[in-house]
Amino acid sequence: AGMPPGAHMLPIDRALLDDDGLENVGSVQGWVLSFWPSYAAFVETGFGFALRVGDTIASWCLTVYASGDRRELGLATTPVHRGHGFATLVAAATIDHAVGRGITPEWHCWDDNLPSIRVAEKVGFVEPERYTVFRFEIESAPCSSSEP
């Protein structure tokens, strides 16, 4: 699938992160800041690409973890833009960028996340490694405003 008409692939750099005129840029900013201590840290060590359709960021793929020459990828597409191959386009651009710089991209997702698995397969990931992940739910204690 080629680039759709009116769409543009953009690097997720400081200029994009600072462009509050783009719809959904807040979601991309949130992703960066949920995995990186700052935009500067992301730009220095991480990277990614976003697909802009008109003035909207429709899909993005970016590095969410870094260890040596390995980068874990994260991927999202807004609900209204799903089903058009946008996730595959941004994932492929991000992977090409990584491989071109000697960085090994990694892809992890829950085994029931079929859309993510399909994108991973389309961009060349094969034979996923299966491993156990433990999740714990922690209930917060109610706060009391009275003093004893």
C-alpha positions as CSV (number, residue, x, y, z in Angstrom):
1,A,0.0,0.0,0.0
2,G,1.4,3.4,-1.0
3,M,1.0,6.7,0.6
4,P,-2.6,7.8,0.5
5,P,-3.4,11.1,-1.4
6,G,-3.1,14.1,0.9
7,A,-1.0,12.2,3.5
8,H,2.5,13.0,4.6
9,M,5.0,11.0,6.6
10,L,6.7,13.1,9.2
11,P,9.5,12.4,11.7
12,I,8.5,12.7,15.3
13,D,10.9,15.4,16.2
14,R,10.9,18.5,18.3
15,A,9.1,20.5,15.6
16,L,6.2,18.0,15.4
17,L,6.0,17.8,19.2
18,D,5.8,21.6,19.4
19,D,3.2,21.9,16.7
20,D,0.0,22.5,18.7
21,G,-1.9,23.2,15.4
22,L,-2.0,19.5,14.5
23,E,-5.0,17.6,15.7
24,N,-4.0,14.6,17.9
25,V,-0.5,16.0,18.5
26,G,-1.4,15.9,22.2
27,S,-1.8,12.1,21.9
28,V,1.7,11.8,20.4
29,Q,3.1,14.2,23.1
30,G,1.4,12.0,25.8
31,W,3.0,8.9,24.4
32,V,6.5,10.5,24.3
33,L,6.2,11.8,27.9
34,S,4.7,8.5,29.2
35,F,7.9,6.6,28.1
36,W,10.6,9.3,28.1
37,P,11.5,11.9,30.8
38,S,11.3,14.7,28.3
39,Y,11.0,15.6,24.6
40,A,14.8,16.2,24.6
41,A,15.5,12.7,25.9
42,F,13.2,11.2,23.3
43,V,14.8,13.2,20.4
44,E,18.3,12.3,21.6
45,T,17.7,8.6,22.0
46,G,14.4,7.7,20.4
47,F,12.7,8.3,17.1
48,G,9.5,7.6,15.3
49,F,7.2,8.7,12.4
50,A,3.7,10.0,12.2
51,L,1.3,10.0,9.3
52,R,-0.4,13.4,8.8
53,V,-3.7,13.4,6.9
54,G,-4.7,17.1,6.4
55,D,-4.1,18.7,9.7
56,T,-4.5,15.5,11.7
57,I,-2.0,13.0,13.0
58,A,-3.8,9.8,12.0
59,S,-1.2,7.2,13.1
60,W,2.2,7.1,14.7
61,C,5.0,4.6,15.6
62,L,7.7,5.6,18.0
63,T,10.4,4.1,20.3
64,V,9.1,3.5,23.8
65,Y,12.1,1.9,25.3
66,A,15.8,1.9,24.6
67,S,18.5,-0.5,25.7
68,G,21.9,-0.4,23.9
69,D,21.2,-0.7,20.2
70,R,17.7,-2.1,20.7
71,R,14.5,-0.1,20.6
72,E,11.0,-1.2,21.5
73,L,8.3,0.2,19.3
74,G,4.9,1.5,20.2
75,L,2.1,2.1,17.6
76,A,-1.3,3.8,17.5
77,T,-3.9,4.8,15.0
78,T,-6.8,7.0,15.8
79,P,-10.1,5.0,15.6
80,V,-11.5,7.0,12.6
81,H,-8.3,6.3,10.6
82,R,-8.1,2.5,11.3
83,G,-8.4,0.0,8.5
84,H,-6.5,2.0,5.9
85,G,-3.0,0.6,6.3
86,F,-1.7,3.7,8.1
87,A,-0.2,1.7,11.0
88,T,1.8,-0.4,8.6
89,L,3.1,2.7,6.9
90,V,4.4,4.4,10.1
91,A,5.7,1.1,11.4
92,A,7.6,0.4,8.2
93,A,9.1,4.0,8.2
94,T,10.2,3.6,11.8
95,I,11.7,0.2,11.2
96,D,13.6,1.4,8.1
97,H,15.0,4.3,10.1
98,A,16.1,1.9,12.9
99,V,17.7,-0.6,10.6
100,G,19.4,2.1,8.6
101,R,21.2,3.2,11.8
102,G,22.2,-0.2,13.0
103,I,19.4,-0.3,15.6
104,T,17.4,-3.5,16.2
105,P,13.7,-2.8,16.5
106,E,11.6,-4.9,18.8
107,W,7.9,-5.5,18.9
108,H,5.9,-6.8,21.9
109,C,2.2,-7.1,22.3
110,W,-0.4,-9.2,24.0
111,D,-1.1,-12.4,22.1
112,D,-4.8,-11.4,21.7
113,N,-3.9,-8.0,20.1
114,L,-4.6,-9.2,16.5
115,P,-4.3,-5.8,14.8
116,S,-0.8,-5.3,16.3
117,I,0.2,-8.9,15.4
118,R,-1.0,-8.3,11.8
119,V,1.0,-5.1,11.4
120,A,4.1,-6.8,12.9
121,E,3.8,-9.6,10.4
122,K,3.3,-7.1,7.5
123,V,6.5,-5.2,8.4
124,G,8.6,-8.4,8.7
125,F,8.5,-9.7,12.2
126,V,8.2,-13.5,12.3
127,E,8.0,-16.3,14.8
128,P,7.1,-14.3,17.9
129,E,8.6,-15.2,21.2
130,R,6.0,-16.1,23.8
131,Y,6.6,-15.4,27.4
132,T,4.6,-15.0,30.6
133,V,3.6,-11.6,31.9
134,F,2.2,-11.1,35.3
135,R,-0.3,-8.3,35.9
136,F,-1.3,-7.1,39.4
137,E,-4.3,-4.9,40.1
138,I,-3.7,-2.6,43.1
139,E,-6.6,-1.0,44.8
140,S,-6.0,2.3,46.3
141,A,-7.0,2.8,49.9
142,P,-9.7,5.4,50.5
143,C,-8.4,8.8,51.8
144,S,-9.6,10.1,55.0
145,S,-9.6,13.8,55.7
146,S,-10.3,13.6,59.4
147,E,-7.5,13.6,62.0
148,P,-7.6,11.1,64.8
